[in-house]
């Protein structure tokens, strides 16, 4: 069973999902149990294929820590929090949620793009 932990106590993930906003960027860091990287990546792919078919999905990219790191980072873009919540709440997705390797810990958090003059657009 996967364990979910927060990154920011001032904005727990569950509270973020209640916000009406978008587009949103889900950054989800995974601490993968040693020896389960291939199994974890296969599970991520299964979940990502489901999410890719959902309304409001824009994109996803998986990143792996360098060297001997046991971290993965999923960066997924959604049209809105409403779309993300609907996809997460889908009974089919929830039924598959327990397939992660024992000891996997995830740290999900939602972000919005920010404009910084002369550097990047929102």
C-alpha positions in Angstrom: 0.0 0.0 0.0 1.3 3.4 -0.9 1.7 6.0 1.9 0.8 9.6 1.1 2.6 12.4 2.9 2.3 16.2 2.6 5.0 18.6 1.5 3.5 21.8 2.9 1.5 21.7 6.2 0.0 25.1 5.3 -1.5 23.7 2.1 -2.3 19.9 2.5 -2.9 18.1 -0.8 -6.5 17.3 0.2 -7.2 21.0 0.8 -5.5 22.0 -2.5 -7.9 19.6 -4.3 -10.8 21.7 -3.0 -9.5 24.9 -4.7 -11.2 25.9 -8.0 -8.3 26.8 -10.2 -6.4 25.8 -13.3 -4.5 24.9 -15.1 -2.6 23.1 -12.3 0.7 21.2 -12.2 0.8 18.1 -10.0 4.3 17.4 -8.8 4.4 14.1 -7.1 7.7 12.8 -5.7 7.9 9.1 -5.0 10.3 7.5 -2.5 10.8 4.0 -4.1 11.7 1.0 -1.9 15.2 -0.4 -2.8 15.0 -3.1 -5.5 11.5 -2.0 -6.7 12.3 0.7 -9.3 11.2 -1.4 -12.3 8.0 -2.5 -10.6 7.3 1.1 -9.5 7.9 2.5 -13.0 5.5 -0.2 -14.4 2.8 0.8 -11.9 3.3 4.5 -12.7 2.9 3.7 -16.4 -0.3 1.8 -15.7 -1.7 4.8 -13.8 -0.4 7.3 -16.3 -2.1 5.5 -19.2 -5.4 5.7 -17.3 -5.0 9.4 -16.5 -4.0 10.2 -20.1 -7.4 9.0 -21.2 -9.2 11.3 -18.8 -10.8 14.7 -19.7 -8.7 17.6 -18.7 -5.4 15.8 -18.8 -2.7 17.8 -20.7 0.6 16.0 -20.1 2.9 14.1 -17.8 6.6 13.5 -17.5 8.4 11.1 -15.2 11.9 11.9 -13.8 14.3 9.7 -12.0 16.9 10.9 -9.5 20.5 10.5 -10.7 23.0 8.1 -9.3 21.7 5.7 -6.8 18.7 7.8 -6.0 15.5 6.0 -5.1 13.3 9.0 -6.0 11.0 9.5 -9.0 9.2 12.8 -9.7 6.0 12.9 -11.8 5.1 16.2 -13.3 1.6 16.2 -14.7 -0.4 19.1 -16.1 -4.2 19.3 -15.8 -6.7 21.8 -17.1 -8.2 22.3 -13.6 -8.4 20.9 -10.1 -11.9 19.7 -11.0 -10.6 17.5 -13.8 -7.8 16.1 -11.6 -10.2 15.3 -8.7 -12.7 13.6 -11.1 -9.9 11.4 -12.5 -8.5 10.6 -9.0 -12.0 9.8 -7.8 -12.9 7.5 -10.7 -13.7 4.0 -9.2 -11.6 2.3 -11.7 -8.5 4.3 -10.7 -9.3 3.9 -7.0 -9.5 0.1 -7.4 -6.0 0.0 -8.9 -4.5 2.4 -6.3 -3.2 -0.4 -4.1 -0.8 -1.9 -6.7 2.3 0.0 -5.6 5.3 -1.8 -4.1 5.1 -2.1 -0.3 6.9 0.8 1.3 6.3 3.3 -1.5 5.8 6.9 -0.2 4.4 9.7 -2.3 4.5 13.4 -1.7 1.9 15.1 -4.0 1.5 18.8 -4.3 -0.3 21.2 -6.7 1.3 24.2 -8.3 0.3 27.0 -10.7 2.6 28.6 -13.2 3.9 32.1 -12.1 4.9 34.9 -14.4 8.3 36.5 -13.6 8.9 39.5 -15.8 11.6 38.9 -18.4 12.0 35.3 -17.4 8.8 33.2 -17.8 5.1 33.6 -18.6 2.2 32.3 -16.5 
